């Protein structure tokens, strides 16, 4: 299972316009999910919502323990509701001895060790797909250029991984 934060969904559908990233996950046997809070955030942007609904096949999973969200919100006030819900959903799924990956931005990824969950970013997901031959080097090069032309902020050294 891959649980996506709002920023990754926006990036895939609107910034780099490459839903094949999601297709590759499904092709590798993963369920694609978002939390109710991420869905609410996406609903605030009609264009992204339209892309999400047209794509389909992204399920809404529960966000885990509300106490988890409250605790993390208090300790990390810079995280928004969508990020908190993705992290707490990841914690709940891992506690059930199921495997998932949270696809989330850098500030939230820094909590992976503390929460003991699997976390990656959008580019990390693409690199994982490339490693598994679900995306070609040419596609990754194309994505590199799309990232450069987008307003999505990713460190240059991280983007360089798409060219190797």
Protein Blocks (a to p, Z undefined) as FASTA:
>chain_A
ZZddfklmmmmmmmnopaklmmmmmmnopacdddfklmmmmmmpmklmmmmmmngoiacd
debjfklmmmmmmmmmmbcfklmmmmmmmmmmmmnopacdddddfklmmmmmmnopaddd
fklmmmmmmmnopacfklmmmmmmmmmmmmbdcdfklmmmmmZZ
